[in-house]
Amino acid sequence: LVENYKLSVTHLNNFLNVPKGGPRLFFEQNLLRFPQSKTPSGAYGSAIHSTLECVLLNLKKAREAASSAVTSSESGAVAGLMPIDEILAEFEKFLKKEKLHPADFKLFLSRGKAALTAFMAKRADTFKDADLAEMDFGREQILVVDPDADGYADDGIGHEDRPNKGRAFITGKIDKVSISEDELSVHDYKTGRAFESFEDATGTMAIKGYHYKNQLLFYKLLIEHSAYCRDILFPRLRSKNKVELGVIEFVEPVGTKKEIHCAELELTDEDADRLKKLAVAVYQRIQALDFEMPAEIAQKYAKGEYKNDFEAIRDFEEFMLG
């Protein structure tokens, strides 16, 4: 069941999500893969993602087909983006593939067209032909090692009698990787309620902000531990090969001014090492088929002793790291 398992950030967040069952949620939803129908909002998000991927891929094709006629602006953005009417037509095609109820289709078609129109008006100049869309690590064996694990070299090779201790195989897919002045940044598109900075992700948004931070840091781990990235995609960055910036790009406009919010996060090695340790700890529990919530945490949550749901998640996280 777990012999060839690789951990994704969605699985990691589900495993730690105490309010929704944590390990049990992961076991049923991600390991056993109990059938689940996609929600209308989930279908809408998928159509938005597919549309923005199409925009970037079309830009690359335009650059390749007519490089002599395409010029770059000082900001590094490349002319040749799809006109907005074509972008909206592509969105409608992707949304139709989701097989929504007619009422839901009408609602989300209108919502998506308004969102994409506002997003492209504000963010069109951030699309570059050098950007990579939907970067998928599914075929690669990416190994991360607990930096504090005993008996391991930097390449993750350990004692023969404990081949999987202190390490984890990870996987994932990144919406966009941007290269600018020999630096890499990772980007993820989001629909739904937006925040302007991670400092604003408090209260009811705290768990969402926490999940987004984990997501961006996990992307850093994927790229920096990928041989494919190091040796093929970014060989000129081999001496550095660091991802230092993560950006959550909220597609839907906010307020009457239709502002587009992008929350940036500095991706430090310290935070990445902490997430690495957490990923290894969760991976080890999965390999041991241990899907029980610690009794103390389960009891505290059941009795309502946590101030909020986020506090319960952080308590479980500290338990895993301890």
Stockholm file with secondary structure:
# STOCKHOLM 1.0

chainA/1-322         LVENYKLSVTHLNNFLNVPKGGPRLFFEQNLLRFPQSKTPSGAYGSAIHSTLECVLLNLKKAREAASSAVTSSESGAVAGLMPIDEILAEFEKFLKKEKLHPADFKLFLSRGKAALTAFMAKRADTFKDADLAEMDFGREQILVVDPDADGYADDGIGHEDRPNKGRAFITGKIDKVSISEDELSVHDYKTGRAFESFEDATGTMAIKGYHYKNQLLFYKLLIEHSAYCRDILFPRLRSKNKVELGVIEFVEPVGTKKEIHCAELELTDEDADRLKKLAVAVYQRIQALDFEMPAEIAQKYAKGEYKNDFEAIRDFEEFMLG
#=GR chainA/1-322 SS CCTTCCBCHHHHHHHHCGGGTTHHHHIIIIISCCCCCCCHHHHHHHHHHHHHHHHHHHHHHHHHHSTTTCCBCTTSCBSCCCCHHHHHHHHHHHHHHTCCCHHHHHHHHHHHHHHHHHHHHHHGGGCCTTCEEEEECTTSCEEEECTTCTTCCTTCCCCTTCTTTTEEEECCEEEEEEEETTEEEEEEEECSSCCSSGGGCCGGGHHHHHHHHHHHHHHHHHHHTCHHIIIIISGGGTTTCCEEEEEEEECSCBTTTTBCCEEEEECCHHHHHHHHHHHHHHHHHHHTTCCCCCHHHHHHHHTTCSSSHHHHHHHHHHHHHC
#=GC SS_cons         CCTTCCBCHHHHHHHHCGGGTTHHHHIIIIISCCCCCCCHHHHHHHHHHHHHHHHHHHHHHHHHHSTTTCCBCTTSCBSCCCCHHHHHHHHHHHHHHTCCCHHHHHHHHHHHHHHHHHHHHHHGGGCCTTCEEEEECTTSCEEEECTTCTTCCTTCCCCTTCTTTTEEEECCEEEEEEEETTEEEEEEEECSSCCSSGGGCCGGGHHHHHHHHHHHHHHHHHHHTCHHIIIIISGGGTTTCCEEEEEEEECSCBTTTTBCCEEEEECCHHHHHHHHHHHHHHHHHHHTTCCCCCHHHHHHHHTTCSSSHHHHHHHHHHHHHC
//
